[in-house]
Structure formats: C-alpha cells, structure tokens
Amino acid sequence: HLNNYVNPLNTLLENNKFSSINFTDEISFISSYPMILKTVEALDFNISYFIEGDIKTVETYNWRPITFVPYNLESHYGLKLLVEVIDLKSFKITINDGKSLIHSFGDKILYKDGYFKILFNQSFLTDETKDFFPITSIKWINPHNVAKRYKNKISVDRLFRDASILNITIQGEDAEKETAFLNKLSEIYINENLSFKNKASNNTLRFIDNQLNEIRDSLNL
C-alpha cells in the first residue's frame, strides 16, 4: 500500500522577510530535478534490493544480509544479481540469470569492463537472523530513472499559509526508505542554501574590497 511520509523543513528563512515569489523559488528549488538526483545518488537509491520469499518478492532498504558495491559499471545499468548467502564468509551468485558461481565476501567480481564486490552486512546479524539469510536479488538502475520516479511522487508546499517552513510529502511503501530520502533531501537543500549564502557573502565582500581599492586609488591621484 502507498502511504504518505512527511518531513517539515525549516528553510532557514524564519528570521528574514521574503516575498511569496522568493518562497515559490525555494519550493521549486528543493523539488527540482538536480536536487532529487543528488539525493538519489547520495543514498545509492539506484541500487535496489529485494528479499525473495516463497510467495512473493519484497523490496527492502536496510534489512538485508548483503551490500552491493559497483566499480565502473555506469555503462551497464540493468544488471541483475541473485545472491544466496552460504555462510558468513561465502555466497552463491547468479548474474543476469546466467550460471551460478560461489565467491567469498569482498571478492573482486569482474563484469565486462568493470567489477563489483558483495559485502556481508554485519548489521543484519541479530539473535533472530543469525541462522537465517534470505535470498536477495539486486537491481543496478540508472539513477536518472530513479530520480524521475521520485520527482513524480514528491510534493513540497508551505506547512501553512505564510509559514516559513516547508512541508515535504512523498508517497511510498517503505517507511524507512522514504523517510531516509526526505531527510537526505532536506540535508542537501540546507547545505546548498548555506553554500549559496556563503558564496554571495564572499562576493559582496570582494565587491566592497574592490570599491575601497578604487576609492583609495582615486584619492592618491
């Protein structure tokens, strides 16, 4: 089922007076495609994990026994892997429905002109899961495709009329994953905002310095 997940974001404008046009710009900025893409890439959301069950396959975020680490595989989006943990040191892997091979965790597995590694996810080990390792499938997806999907399911608006807080809402099935997306998007937005303000401040100081130098030069004539 699709659910709505919300993250109220203080836009750092609380102590300033901004016009509704400027605030509209802020809303457009945080929900813009470049911001969504940065968030997707920061979270590695172009790597999708699925737990293979007897009845159905379910996408998972952090609850998984393994982690996929790609190297130079940007030309091979669409790669599909099926990983079955044998023990804490080894696993069986099937690449694109081909032949199955056994590897040790951390092995460098060559694929065309790149390679990848499968690492064991230590945080998966609990008293309940120490003897249970579900079969995990992995999809390596073009981040632009993921960003387009997230662009369509995110909504940004004021928390209430004339508020200086943005309300970011997203639809999804996995509460942990969607919450992680909202938190990372907010973090990137705030950092970008601070960076822009610092750059503007530096440019202002540089302009003032130049003006002072010109005044000094004119006085020395």
N, C-alpha and C positions, 0 to 999 in steps of 0.2 A: 504494500500500500504506500502511496505517496503521502508524505507528511510535510508540513511547513516547519522550517527551522529559522529562528530569528536571532539577530545579533544587533542590539542597539549600539551605535557607534558615536561617541562624542567626537565631532570633527575638528576639535581644537579651535573652533570659531566662537566658542561660548562668550569670551570676553571682548569680542570685536563686533562691529556693526557691518553686516554685509547685506547687500541688496538681494532680492529674490532671484535676480538674474545670475548673480555670482553663485548663489547657493545651488541654482539649477546647474551651473557649470560643475560644481563639486559632485553633484549626483551623477552627471554624465561622465565625469572623470572616473569615479570609483567603479562604475558599471561598464566602463569602456573595454573593448576587446583586448588592448595591450595589457590592462590591469588583470583581466581574467586569465590571459595566457601566462603572465608572470606567476600568478598564484598556482595555476595548474603545474607549471614546471617546477616551482619551488617545493611542491608537495609530491612530485613524481606521480601525479594522477594519470599520466599516460601509461602507467603500469597497473593493470587491473588483475586482481587475484580472486579466484573463485574456489570455494570448497565443494568438491564433488561428492554428493551424497548418493545413497541408493535410490532415492525417489526423485530428488531434484538437486540442481546446482545453484548455489547461492553466492553472490558476490560478498567479499569480506574486505575489511580495511586493515586492521591491525591483528585480528585474531587469525593467525596463520603460522605454520611451522617454518616457513622459509621466506627468504628475500631474494629477489632477482636484481642483479647489478649489471647493467649493459655497458659495453665499451665500443664506441664507433659503430653503432648499429642504426644510426639515423636513416640509412638508406634501406632499412629492412623492417619498416613498420608493418604490422600484420603478423609478426612472428607469434606462434602459439606453442606453449610448452605444457606438458603434463608431468608433474613431479610427485613421486611417491617416496616418502622417507622410509629408509630401511632401518636405520638406527641413528644414533647421534653423530655418526661420522660419515655415513654414506646415503645415497639416494639413487633411485632409478628415474631416468628422464626420457621422455618421448618428445621429439622436436617435429612440429607440424605433421603430426600423425604418422611419422616415419618409424624407423627402427628404435627400440628402446636400448639405452645404454646405462651402465652403472658408473657413477662418479663419486668422488669424495667431496664433501663441502669445501668450497674455496678453490676447487679446480678451475683452471682456465679452459673453458669450453669454446672451441673455435666455431664460428658460424660465418661462412662466406668471407668477407673482408674485415670482419670484426670478431668480437668474442664476448662472452658473458660469464658471470660466476653465480652460483647458487650458494647462499649462506644460510646457516641454520639460525633461526630466530630464537635466541635464548629466552626472551621474554614470554615465549609460548609455553615454556615448561612450568607447570604447576602440579600440585598433587593430583588434580583431576586429569591432566593431559599428559603426564609423564610416560604413559604406556599407550597413548592414542595419538597417532599422527595422520590426520585426514589427507587424502589425495588432493593436491592443489593444482589447479590449472592457472596459467598466466597468459595474459594478452599484452603485447607490446604495441601501443597505439600511437598514431601521430598526435602530438599534443594540440595541434590546431583543431583536430576533430573534437577532442575533448573540450577545448576552450569554447568552440561553437555551441556545444551542448550545454555547457554551464552558462553561457551568455543568454541562452533562451530560457533558463529556469531560475534566473536571479531577478529580484526586484529590489530597487532602492528608492526610498522616499523619506520625507521628514517623519520623525516619530509622531509629531502632531503639528498642527499649523503654527508657523512662526518659530518652531523649535530649532535649536542649533545642534540637534542630534539626529543622525541618520538611522533609519530603520532598514536593515538589510535582511531580506527574506529569500529563502531558497527552498525548492521542493526536492525531496529525495526519499529513498527508502532506508538508508543507513545513517542513523542519527550521528554517530561518531565521525563518519567521513564528511558529512555536510557541515557539521559544526567546525571541524578542522579547516574546511575550506573558508567558512565565514571568518574565522579567527585569523587565518593567514592573509586573506584579502584585506581585512582591517589593518593588520600589521604593516603590510606593504603600502597601503594607502597613507597611513600616518608617516611612515618613513619617507615616502615620496613627497609628502606635503612639507615635512621638515627640511628635506634636501632642497626643495624649490625655494622655501623661505630663506634658507641659509645662502643660497646662490643669489637670490635677489638682494639680500643684505650686503653680501660681498660686492655685488655690482654697484650698489648705492655708495658704499664706502670708497670704491675705486673712482666713481664719478666725482665724489666730493674731493678726494685727493687730487684728481686732475684739475678740478676747478681752482683749488687752492694754489696749485703749482702755477696755473695760468695767471692768477692774481699776483703772486709773488714775482713772476717774470715781468708782468706789466709795471709793477712798482719799481723794478730795477732798471727800467728803460730810462 
